[in-house]
């Protein structure tokens, strides 16, 4: 495994996520989508159709409902069990060649949601170095979570061996209505043979932060759900824990406090 990783910059773990954890997460996601369907006065969908039809029904009402689903599911215990897997932890430490006593810091572990033909959060060829803690020593993960990923659904694409470039030449690209793009110079990408890596549920990719990669275009009729995230070595000297901030939709804690306390005046 480590020889393939050193040469290509990534490895596929065939049983990276246990079947039970996948099933638990599917059940939780179904229930979360249905919870927001009820908030939107829409009928529940108690079948696999909820993952696409349910989400698209929320989008038609208000994109903020879809954003709420996204912001809910990565904080569920079912998702924590996936990203907190001992198998993932051991494999990351092994590939980083660090000791078992090195603590890992999980960063931006999320379930990405990619509706059909929606390119707003689709990135071009990039490395993760400018999207994470500066000067970190880390590895990344990618995996399908609800459906197998194929070329049609826009599975991950990689440039095998491109991690050997180190910190590649890149440019910052602000696109109105889309996520900021920090893209690798096309001349560098032209030196490699990109590969679309189709993956089955349960498979997990672990790859270098320097590997050139991107998500493909989802031209299917299904929403693509995929695990993304990073694991930083906390003992790495330059690592410094980022401060995370949370905002509130609607009423803030102070608004709530003021509304309650006025009854005691």
MISEDO-364254 format. One record per residue (C-alpha): x, y, z; residue in one letter. Coordinates in Angstrom, 3 decimals, decimal comma. Example, Ala and Ser with C-alpha at 12.3 -4.5 7.8 and 13.67 -1.06 7.14 Angstrom:
2
12,300 / -4,500 / 7,800 / A $
13,670 / -1,060 / 7,140 / S $
***
This chain:
265
0,000 / 0,000 / 0,000 / X $
2,679 / 2,506 / 0,983 / X $
4,694 / 1,849 / -2,205 / X $
1,637 / 2,573 / -4,387 / X $
0,878 / 5,667 / -2,301 / X $
4,405 / 7,046 / -2,623 / X $
4,323 / 6,556 / -6,401 / X $
0,775 / 7,737 / -7,135 / X $
-0,153 / 10,016 / -4,238 / X $
-3,286 / 8,078 / -3,285 / X $
-4,574 / 4,661 / -2,240 / X $
-7,994 / 3,017 / -2,327 / X $
-9,058 / 1,119 / 0,784 / X $
-11,598 / -1,518 / -0,308 / X $
-13,335 / -1,794 / 3,072 / X $
-12,606 / 1,690 / 4,333 / X $
-16,105 / 2,334 / 5,689 / X $
-18,046 / -0,561 / 7,293 / X $
-21,420 / -1,441 / 5,732 / X $
-23,215 / -0,810 / 9,023 / X $
-21,818 / 2,718 / 9,261 / X $
-22,998 / 3,402 / 5,696 / X $
-26,470 / 2,089 / 6,492 / X $
-26,649 / 4,117 / 9,714 / X $
-25,687 / 7,288 / 7,873 / X $
-28,221 / 6,636 / 5,092 / X $
-30,972 / 6,280 / 7,711 / X $
-29,916 / 9,502 / 9,456 / X $
-29,720 / 11,458 / 6,191 / X $
-33,186 / 10,214 / 5,200 / X $
-34,566 / 11,381 / 8,540 / X $
-32,815 / 14,758 / 8,356 / X $
-34,155 / 15,481 / 4,861 / X $
-37,636 / 14,468 / 5,991 / X $
-37,361 / 16,719 / 9,044 / X $
-36,764 / 19,723 / 6,780 / X $
-39,486 / 18,603 / 4,361 / X $
-41,912 / 18,777 / 7,301 / X $
-40,575 / 22,234 / 8,280 / X $
-41,313 / 23,326 / 4,700 / X $
-44,860 / 21,855 / 4,909 / X $
-43,961 / 19,185 / 2,349 / X $
-44,769 / 15,470 / 2,599 / X $
-42,156 / 13,032 / 3,880 / X $
-40,590 / 10,572 / 1,423 / X $
-39,884 / 7,227 / 3,069 / X $
-37,932 / 5,611 / 0,273 / X $
-34,606 / 5,991 / -1,520 / X $
-36,213 / 8,751 / -3,580 / X $
-35,759 / 11,063 / -0,597 / X $
-32,040 / 11,464 / -1,389 / X $
-32,762 / 13,123 / -4,731 / X $
-36,449 / 14,032 / -4,937 / X $
-36,614 / 15,191 / -1,324 / X $
-33,556 / 17,386 / -1,634 / X $
-34,733 / 18,879 / -4,922 / X $
-38,144 / 19,631 / -3,366 / X $
-36,378 / 21,597 / -0,628 / X $
-34,309 / 23,451 / -3,229 / X $
-37,465 / 24,553 / -5,036 / X $
-38,807 / 26,059 / -1,809 / X $
-35,615 / 27,671 / -0,505 / X $
-31,930 / 26,844 / -0,979 / X $
-31,407 / 27,631 / 2,719 / X $
-33,282 / 24,411 / 3,523 / X $
-30,703 / 22,413 / 1,564 / X $
-27,930 / 24,357 / 3,279 / X $
-29,497 / 23,426 / 6,614 / X $
-29,444 / 19,734 / 5,671 / X $
-25,761 / 20,084 / 4,771 / X $
-24,941 / 21,842 / 8,038 / X $
-26,858 / 19,262 / 10,069 / X $
-25,589 / 15,945 / 8,761 / X $
-21,879 / 16,445 / 9,411 / X $
-22,638 / 16,988 / 13,110 / X $
-24,626 / 13,772 / 13,575 / X $
-23,252 / 10,856 / 15,627 / X $
-23,604 / 8,604 / 12,565 / X $
-21,234 / 10,853 / 10,607 / X $
-18,839 / 11,106 / 13,560 / X $
-18,599 / 7,287 / 13,615 / X $
-17,432 / 7,323 / 9,987 / X $
-14,829 / 10,076 / 10,260 / X $
-13,703 / 8,858 / 13,685 / X $
-13,027 / 5,329 / 12,466 / X $
-9,992 / 3,650 / 14,011 / X $
-9,284 / 2,081 / 10,616 / X $
-9,003 / 5,518 / 9,003 / X $
-6,916 / 6,839 / 11,895 / X $
-4,451 / 3,933 / 11,740 / X $
-4,119 / 4,115 / 7,953 / X $
-3,537 / 7,873 / 7,929 / X $
-0,849 / 7,586 / 10,598 / X $
0,789 / 4,723 / 8,735 / X $
0,911 / 6,650 / 5,445 / X $
2,136 / 9,811 / 7,178 / X $
4,797 / 7,667 / 8,858 / X $
4,020 / 9,049 / 12,279 / X $
3,676 / 7,301 / 15,620 / X $
0,483 / 5,915 / 17,117 / X $
0,791 / 8,545 / 19,853 / X $
0,518 / 11,440 / 17,381 / X $
-2,932 / 13,037 / 17,752 / X $
-4,811 / 13,822 / 14,540 / X $
-6,955 / 16,899 / 13,960 / X $
-9,908 / 16,382 / 11,637 / X $
-10,543 / 19,426 / 9,461 / X $
-13,563 / 20,184 / 7,236 / X $
-14,824 / 16,606 / 7,383 / X $
-18,116 / 16,955 / 5,541 / X $
-20,667 / 15,187 / 3,381 / X $
-20,620 / 17,162 / 0,137 / X $
-23,921 / 17,412 / -1,728 / X $
-23,693 / 17,724 / -5,521 / X $
-27,102 / 17,998 / -7,248 / X $
-27,318 / 17,158 / -10,958 / X $
-25,885 / 19,868 / -13,242 / X $
-25,162 / 22,183 / -10,275 / X $
-21,633 / 23,546 / -10,672 / X $
-21,627 / 26,111 / -7,845 / X $
-19,381 / 24,032 / -5,587 / X $
-17,485 / 22,139 / -8,292 / X $
-13,749 / 22,870 / -8,255 / X $
-11,244 / 22,686 / -11,099 / X $
-7,839 / 21,022 / -10,720 / X $
-6,446 / 21,989 / -7,345 / X $
-4,341 / 21,005 / -4,370 / X $
-5,726 / 21,405 / -0,864 / X $
-2,795 / 23,403 / 0,522 / X $
-4,565 / 26,777 / 0,325 / X $
-7,907 / 25,427 / 1,557 / X $
-6,636 / 24,198 / 4,918 / X $
-4,349 / 24,999 / 7,864 / X $
-1,186 / 26,571 / 6,380 / X $
2,008 / 24,504 / 6,474 / X $
0,121 / 21,450 / 7,722 / X $
1,187 / 17,819 / 7,447 / X $
-1,976 / 15,939 / 6,591 / X $
-3,809 / 13,508 / 4,344 / X $
-7,224 / 13,774 / 2,743 / X $
-10,149 / 11,411 / 2,309 / X $
-12,864 / 10,984 / -0,318 / X $
-15,608 / 8,350 / -0,490 / X $
-19,149 / 7,803 / -1,772 / X $
-21,735 / 7,845 / 1,028 / X $
-25,190 / 7,140 / -0,435 / X $
-24,685 / 5,857 / -3,995 / X $
-21,693 / 4,383 / -5,815 / X $
-19,845 / 7,118 / -7,689 / X $
-19,361 / 6,822 / -11,433 / X $
-18,139 / 8,978 / -14,268 / X $
-21,771 / 9,975 / -14,848 / X $
-22,321 / 11,125 / -11,254 / X $
-19,022 / 13,008 / -11,303 / X $
-16,684 / 10,878 / -9,250 / X $
-13,313 / 12,199 / -8,093 / X $
-10,598 / 12,693 / -10,728 / X $
-6,889 / 12,611 / -9,890 / X $
-3,558 / 13,125 / -11,627 / X $
-1,509 / 10,145 / -10,380 / X $
2,014 / 11,163 / -9,394 / X $
1,274 / 14,883 / -9,392 / X $
1,917 / 15,093 / -5,636 / X $
5,621 / 14,950 / -6,480 / X $
5,324 / 18,516 / -7,803 / X $
5,155 / 19,702 / -4,205 / X $
3,527 / 23,109 / -3,986 / X $
2,475 / 23,648 / -7,597 / X $
2,058 / 26,984 / -9,369 / X $
-1,538 / 28,134 / -8,876 / X $
-3,793 / 31,133 / -9,380 / X $
-6,649 / 32,542 / -7,317 / X $
-9,922 / 32,823 / -9,197 / X $
-12,988 / 34,583 / -7,786 / X $
-16,161 / 33,584 / -9,646 / X $
-19,439 / 35,374 / -8,783 / X $
-21,983 / 32,938 / -7,327 / X $
-19,442 / 30,130 / -6,953 / X $
-16,823 / 29,016 / -4,452 / X $
-13,375 / 30,582 / -4,711 / X $
-11,194 / 28,606 / -7,109 / X $
-7,462 / 28,230 / -6,420 / X $
-6,446 / 26,337 / -9,531 / X $
-3,267 / 24,616 / -10,659 / X $
-1,588 / 25,954 / -13,783 / X $
-2,896 / 23,998 / -16,801 / X $
0,670 / 23,485 / -18,073 / X $
1,360 / 21,358 / -14,999 / X $
-1,830 / 19,310 / -15,423 / X $
-0,839 / 18,671 / -19,042 / X $
2,166 / 16,649 / -17,872 / X $
-0,073 / 13,996 / -16,309 / X $
-2,754 / 11,511 / -17,339 / X $
-5,899 / 12,291 / -15,328 / X $
-7,924 / 9,324 / -14,094 / X $
-11,571 / 9,199 / -13,058 / X $
-11,771 / 6,887 / -10,053 / X $
-15,154 / 5,178 / -9,891 / X $
-15,873 / 3,912 / -6,375 / X $
-18,301 / 1,560 / -4,650 / X $
-19,965 / 2,251 / -1,327 / X $
-17,548 / 1,294 / 1,443 / X $
-14,455 / 2,173 / -0,579 / X $
-12,336 / 5,040 / 0,710 / X $
-9,614 / 7,058 / -1,008 / X $
-6,800 / 8,503 / 1,083 / X $
-4,547 / 10,932 / -0,733 / X $
-1,814 / 13,529 / -0,410 / X $
-2,705 / 17,194 / 0,008 / X $
-0,382 / 17,863 / -2,935 / X $
-2,221 / 15,523 / -5,324 / X $
-3,946 / 17,389 / -8,165 / X $
-7,611 / 16,427 / -8,035 / X $
-11,119 / 17,628 / -8,794 / X $
-14,724 / 16,448 / -8,696 / X $
-16,295 / 15,540 / -12,001 / X $
-19,509 / 16,951 / -13,486 / X $
-22,673 / 15,260 / -12,203 / X $
-24,608 / 14,610 / -15,406 / X $
-26,827 / 11,923 / -13,833 / X $
-30,333 / 12,302 / -12,419 / X $
-29,142 / 11,612 / -8,839 / X $
-27,692 / 13,838 / -6,152 / X $
-24,101 / 12,832 / -5,366 / X $
-23,176 / 12,559 / -1,700 / X $
-19,491 / 12,178 / -0,939 / X $
-17,264 / 12,204 / 2,117 / X $
-14,427 / 14,714 / 2,089 / X $
-12,052 / 15,677 / 4,840 / X $
-8,523 / 15,971 / 6,170 / X $
-6,479 / 14,660 / 9,078 / X $
-3,625 / 16,861 / 10,321 / X $
-0,689 / 15,713 / 12,454 / X $
-1,001 / 17,874 / 15,581 / X $
2,628 / 17,244 / 16,531 / X $
3,844 / 18,774 / 13,279 / X $
5,554 / 21,947 / 14,539 / X $
3,934 / 24,520 / 12,184 / X $
0,415 / 23,206 / 12,912 / X $
-1,762 / 25,727 / 14,727 / X $
-5,394 / 24,942 / 15,520 / X $
-7,822 / 27,171 / 13,592 / X $
-10,653 / 28,962 / 15,365 / X $
-14,061 / 27,737 / 14,256 / X $
-17,010 / 30,098 / 14,277 / X $
-20,718 / 29,297 / 14,090 / X $
-23,467 / 31,610 / 12,963 / X $
-27,207 / 31,238 / 13,477 / X $
-30,101 / 31,079 / 11,061 / X $
-32,914 / 33,224 / 12,396 / X $
-32,978 / 33,860 / 16,135 / X $
-29,593 / 34,105 / 17,892 / X $
-29,030 / 33,020 / 21,521 / X $
-29,078 / 36,698 / 22,533 / X $
-32,351 / 37,249 / 20,659 / X $
-33,811 / 34,244 / 22,466 / X $
-32,555 / 35,503 / 25,838 / X $
-34,017 / 38,974 / 25,284 / X $
-37,364 / 37,536 / 24,179 / X $
-37,625 / 35,369 / 27,319 / X $
-36,269 / 37,861 / 29,845 / X $
-38,633 / 40,657 / 28,883 / X $
-41,431 / 38,634 / 30,505 / X $
-39,651 / 38,876 / 33,862 / X $
-39,319 / 42,649 / 33,832 / X $
***
